[in-house]
Amino acid sequence: MDITRAPDSGTDEPGDASAPPAPAAPASDSLGRKVRSAARWSLINTVVLRLGNFATGIVLARFALGPAEWGVYGIAQTVLLVLLSANELGVGLAIVRWEGDARRFAPTVLTLSTLSSGLLYVALFAVAPTVGGLLGSPGATDVLRVMCLCVVIDGVAQVPGGFLTREFAQGKRMIIDALNFVLGTAVTLLLAFEGWGAMSFAWGAVVGNLVTLIGCWLAAPGTLRYGWDPEQARALLRFGLPLAGASMLALAVVNVDTMVLGATLGHVSLGFYVLAFNMSGWPVRIISEAARRVSFAGFSRLADSPRALAQGFGRALGVLITGTVPLCVLLAGFAEPVVRLVYGSQWAPAAAALPWLMALGLIRIGSELAYDCLVAVGQRRSLFLVQGLWLVALIPVLLVAARLNGIVGVSQGHVLVAGGLVVPVFLIALRRGGIGLGLIARACVWPFLGGAVMAAIVLGLQLPFGDGPLALLVIGTIALAGYTVCVLPSRDFLRGVRPDDRPHRVRHRASAPGRPTRQDMR
């Protein structure tokens, strides 16, 4: 349950942890300006960093590292992400969600986060050889032990980073992330060309996370103070443990394919799959990651107004899907020529899995936004059940699919479970949270229609035009033009303009005094 405190109580203790949250007044102009500004900074930040990571990946794949090294890196990254999902026991989100003075309980959060992340690292250090062996890469032990130092660093950085998110300070976060990228990438490239292999990723990640910790500490001064209050700790754990469990399950869902492939097909096939999965994540990371840096804080402010929350979620989903669909369709349609052009012919086997992973990426964008919304309205039990169901259904499907059809089968199994089982369950959970299916359909219908038109154009023109760079540019331009025409009817919905807010060229009938209009009855 959420941590709450009676306003103006003057105490340092959280209120009844079972009481509903007390968010600020919804949808104020000030909040809207903060969210829009933060979203712009976050999008710029994410685009710039992802382009930089994209360029770095090309250099490493072409000139320094092969599929085997990428496979070891994929295993280490998977273990790290799963640990990061639980390293602070979910209590760090209280910094963003709390509607009082968060500095009152921040020292307790920092103590809990540091202790839990330190214990996780000690456990990982001990079992690293076993983990590497089970995942088909015994040589990953040292990489795991170095890379997972990021767990401890991230645990300490949770509190100052949470204050930046709470205040929508994405301009400051952009500077911090840029320094992280520059220094971390420099270390990775230097070590990779010196022959360090997958270990270059590990030390680059450690350096980058240290930069982030120092930057967040400087941008949010006074937040790195340790303290302990037993009552606050109990309330924080009641709030955070369900979220940590759901977050761990969510990351296990995204990364279980790496474990299955490493254990069944070896780290070379895993290297091809990791490259394809990273490519499929381009639109997810550029668009969805930028949105998620502000979505949870924004939904939390609207949680006390169901209608405002539903409208905010519908618009956010519409914007995300509209911006993501064309990128997914183009990458899926041009999979093989893009892989060969960007990474070289030695990586061509990765292209077979890419179209299916692009479909998975689109599903992930919607599910991650739904996740943030359900957390904000307190539906943590529903999230835990959804993620648990997803993981339980996914593991046997991926095990069978990997043996039947390799990396392509794993990609297909992901889409089958996500689209056929998880999406309907998420829709039910959202409906219980006050967000109807009609609003979700309105947000998605025009982008999906445009995506279908784009796919038809790409498939129809690729045969006569070929797959050269110029041909891809021409086909892509025509497909994007078709998509733009299809999504034009949704522009008012995306801007939040209601039908009765638009200026009319013809005189319309005035409603009778006191008689509700159709819009009022929605």
N, C-alpha and C positions, 0 to 999 in steps of 0.2 A: 504493500500500500504506500501511497505518497506520504512524504513527511510534510506536516503542516505546522504552522505556529500562529497563534492568535495575534492579530495585528495590534501593534502598540502595547504588547504585553510587557516589554522591557526585560524579558528573561532571555537567557541563552539556550534554553531547552526547547527542543521540538515539541510541538503539540501532539495531540492524539494521532498516532500513525495510522489509525483506521479511519480517520475523518477524511472527507473529500478535500481535494486541493482548493485553494482560494486564489485563483489567478486574477490578474489585473483585468480592468474593463476591456472587452474585446474590441478589436478592429478600430482602434483610434487612428486618427491621421498620423500621429507621431509614431505609433507602432508600424503603420504601413510604410512610412518613409524609411524607418530603420531597416525593415525587412528588405525593401527594394534596394536600398543602398548596399546592405550586406550581401544580398544576392548578386549584385553586379560585381562587387569586389571579389566575391567567392568564385564567380564564373571566370573572371579574368585570371585570377590566381590559378584555378584548376586548368584552364586551357593552356596557359603559358608553361606550367609545370609538366603537363602531360605531353605537350609538344617536345619539351626538353627530354623527358624520359623516352619518348618515341625515338628521337634522334640518337640518344645514348644506346638504346637497344639495338638500333641498326648497326652502329659502329661495333658493338661487342659481338653481335651475331655474325657479322661479315668478316671481322678481322682478328678476333681474340678468342671467342668461346664457341664450342660446338654443342650439339644436342646433349651429350653426356653431362657437360658442366651445367647446362640449363636445367637438366633433370634434377641434379643435386640441389641446385638453387631452388627449384620448385618445391622439393621436399622440405627444405629448411624454411622457406617462406610459409608453407602450409602450417607447419608446427608453430611458427611464430604467431601467425594470425589467430590460430585457435587459442593460444595462451593469452594474447592481447585481449581477447574477448572477455576474459575472466580475471585479468590481472588486478583490477581494483574492485572486484566483487560487485560491480554495478553502481557503487555509491557515488562515483564521479558525476553521474547524470543529475544527482541532486543539486549540484552547483548550478546547473542550467534551469532545473525545474522549480527550485525554491522561490517563493514569492515574497520572502522577507529579506533580512540582511544575511546574505550567504556567508559573510565573513565570520559570523558567530559560530558556525559549525565547520568551517573549512579546515581548521587544524585537525579535527577528528577525522575528517575525510582523508587528509593527507597521511595521517598515521596509519589508518586502515589500508589505504592504497599501497603505501610503501611496504608494510608488513606482508601483505598478500602477494605482491609482485616478487618480493625477495624470496618468499617460500616457494613460489612457483619456479623460480629460476634454479634454486637449489635442487628441487625435485627433477627438473629437466636435465640438469648437469649430470645427475646420477644415472638417469635412464637413457641418456642420449645414444649410447651404443646399441641398446635394445631397440629403440625407436628406428634408428637407421637400418638395422637388420630387418625388422618387420616390414619396412617400406621398400625393401629391395635395394638399399644403397648404404652398405656398411661404412663406406668412406665419408659419409655425411656427418659423422660424429663431431669432429672438430668444428665444422661449419655451424652445426646446430648450437654448440656451446658458445660460440662467439656471437652469432646472430641473435640469439635469444637474450643477450645482455640488454637488448632493446626493451624487453619486458620490464626490467627494473627501472630503466630510464623513463619509459612511458608512464609507469606507476607514479613516479614523482611529478611528472609534468601534467598529470590529470587535473590538478586543482588550478594552477594558473591558466592552463588551456581552457578549462571550463569557464573561467571568468571572462575570457575573451569571447567565447561563444555566447555566453549569457548577455553580454553587452553588444552583440552584433558587431564586434570590432574586427571585421574581416580585412580591413585595410592593413592593420598591424599584422594580422596573421599572414597576409600575402608576403610581407617583407621577411617574416620569420621562415616561411616555407621556401622562399627564394634562396635564402642563405643555406638552409638545409640541403636544397638541391645542388647548389653550386659546390659546396664543400664535400658533401657525401658522394656526388658523382665524380669529382676530381680524384678522390681516394679510390673509388671503384675502378676508374679507367687506368689510373697509375698502376695499381696492383694487378689488374687483368693483363696489361701489356708486359708486366714483369713476370708473368707466368703463374700467378697465384690461383688461377681457376675460379671455382665457385666461392672460395674464401674472400675474393675481392668484393663480392656482393655483401658478405657479412660485415666486414670492416667498414665498408661504405655506409651501410645502414646504421651501424653504431655511431659513427661520426655525425651523420645527419641527425639522429635522434638527440645526441648531446647538444647540437646547435639549437634544435627546437626547444629543448628544456631551458637553455640559457636565455633564448629569445623570449619565451613566454614569461619567464621570471622577471626579465627587465620590463616587458610590456604590461605586466600586472603586478606591480611591486607590492610587497607586504603579504603575498598569498602563500609563500613557502614558509609557513610557521606550523610546527608540530604541536599537537595538544591532544588531550583525551578527556572525553566526557562519556561515562558509561551509558547514560540514558540516550544521548545523541547517537552513540555507536549502535545501540540496539535498534533504534528507529531507522537509522541509515541502512543497516543490514536487512531489516524487514522490507525497506524500499528497494534495495539494490540487488539482493540475491536472486529474485525471480528474473530481473532484467539481465543479470549476468548469465543465468542459465539459458534464457532465450537467445541472448547474443552469441553464446558459445554454440548453441544448436544451429543458429543461422550461419555462422562461419563454418561449422562442420559440414553443413549442407553444400556450401559453395566449394569446399576444399576436399570433400571425401573422394571426389573423382581422382585427385592427385594421389591419394593413398591407395586407391584401388589399382590405378595404372602402374604405380611404382611396384606394388606387390605382385601384380599378375604379368606385366609386359616388360618390366625393366626400365631403367632410367633413360635409355635412348628414345624409346617411344614416348616416354613421359616428357622428354625435352621438346619433341614436336608438338605435343599436346599443350604444354605450358606456353609455347609461342603463340599457338592459335588462340588459347584462352586469353592471353594478354591482349592480342589484337581485338578479340570480341569485347574486351573491356574498355576499349577506347571511348565509345559513346557513353558507356555506363559511368566511367570515371569522370569524363569531362563534364557531363550534364548532371548526372545523378549525384555525384560527390559534391559538386558545387551547391546543389539544392539542399543536400542533407546537412550542410553546415549551418543552415538557417531554418530548415523546416521544423526540427524538433522544438527549437525555441519559439518559433512562430506559432505552431500548433498548441504549445503549452499556454501561450497567452490567450488563445481562443477557446480553450477547453471548457470554459464555463458558459459558452454560448453555442449550443448545438448547431443552430442555423449558420452562424458565422463560420464555425469550424467546417461544416459540410461544404459551404461555398468556397472557403479557402483551399480545402483539399481538392475539390473538383477543378478549380483553376490551376493549382500546382500540378496535378496529374495531367491536365490537358497540355500545359506548357511543356512538361517533360516529354510526353509521348510525341507531341508535334515536332519537337526538336530532335528526337532520337530516331524516329522511324526512318527518315531518309538516309541517315548514316548507316543504320543496320542493313537496309536493303542494298545500298551500294557496296558495302563490304561483303555481304553474302553473294551478290551477283558477280562481283569481280574478284572472288577469293583467290583463285590460282594465279592470275596475272599480277595481282597486287603483292602476293607473297613472293613470287619470283622477282618482281621489279624491286621490291623494298629490301628483302633479306637475301636474295640469291637462290639459285636453283636447288642448292643442297637442302633447303628448307621446304621444298614443294610438298612433301607428304603432309605438312601441317594444314594445307589448304582444304583437304577433304573434310576436316571437322569444322571448319570456320562457319559455313552457312547455318548449321544447327546451333552453334554457339552464339551466333548473332541473335537467333530467336530466343535463346535462353537469356541473353543480355537484356532484351526488351522486357521479358517477364521480370527479371531482377529489378529493373528500374521501378516498375509499378509496385512490386512487393516491398522494396525498401522504403518507398514513400508511405505505403500502408503501415509498415512496421513503426515508423516514427509517429504516425498519427495515432495508432492504437496505444503506444506507450504514453503519449501525451494525455489521452483520455482515461488512462488507468486500466486498460484491458490487458494487463500483463499475463494473466492466466491464459487468456485466449492465445496470446503470442507464443507462450511456452508450448501449448498443445499443438498449434499449427507447425512450429518448427520441429517439434518432436515427431509428428506425423510425417512431415516431409523427409526427415532423415531416415526413419524406419522404413519408409517405402522406397527410398532411393538406393540404399546399400545393396539389397539383393538384385535390383534391376541393373545397377552398374556392374556388379560382379558378373552377371550373365552376359550383359552387352559387351563387356571388354573381351571376353573369351570368344564371342561370336563374331565381332566386327571391329575389334581394336579401338583406336581412338575415335573413329566415326560412331561406333556403337555406343560408346560412353556419352558422346554428345547427344545422340538421339535419345538415349535413356533419360538424360537430364530433362530434355524438352517434354518427353512423354509424362514424366512424373509431375513436373512443374505446371504444365498446361492442363493436364487432365485431372489432377488431384488438388494441387496446392492453390491454384488461382480460385477455384470455386470456394474453397474453405476460407480464403482471405476475404472473398466477397461477403460471405456469411458473417464473418467477424466485423467487417466494416459496417454492415447493415445493423448489427447489434449496437455499434457505436454511433448510430444516427446518420450514416452516410448511405443513401439509397442507391440501388442499382441503376436507376435512370440517370442520375448525375454522373456516375462512372461511365455509362454508355455514351452519354453526350460528350464527355471529355475525349473518348477514344474513337468514336465512329468515323469522323472525317480523316484523322491521321491514318487509320487502318485502311480506309478506302484509297487514300492517296498512296499508301505503301503498296497496295495491290496493283494500282495503275503503274507505279514505278517498276515493280517486278516484271509486269508484262512488257513494258518498254525495253528494259534491259535484256530480257530473254529474246525478245523479237528482233532487236537490232544487233545483238552480239554476233550472230552468225554472218550476216552480210558485211558488217563493219570490221570484224576481227577483234583482237584483244591487244593491239598496240597501244602505247601511251596516248597518242592523239585520238584513236578511236574511243578509248575509255573516257577521255575528256568530253568528246562530243556526245556520246551516249549518256554519260552522267548529267550533262547540262540539259539535254532533252528530258530525261527522267525527272530531274529536279523541277523543271518548268511544269511538267504534268502534275507533280505533287503539289506545287504551289497553288495551281488552279483548284485542286480538289479540297485543300484545307482553307480556302478563303472564306467559306460560309461560317467557319468557327471563330473568326477573328474577334467578334464582339464578345463571345463567351470567354475567350482567353484574356481579353482586356477587362472583364468583369462588368461589361455594359449590359444592362437588362433591356429587354425589348421596349419597355415603356420609357426608357431613358433616351432612346434615339430620337433625333429630330425627324419629323415626318414632313413630307412634301405636300401631303394632302391634309385637309382639316379632318380631325378625328372627333368622334363623339365623346362628349364629356360624360363621365359616370354620374349617375344620380347621387345626390348628397347622401352620404352614409352608406352607399351601396358598395360592397367590396368589388374590386376589379379581379380579373383572373390572376394577375400577377400577385395580388395581395393574398390569394388563397393558396399559393404555392408553399 
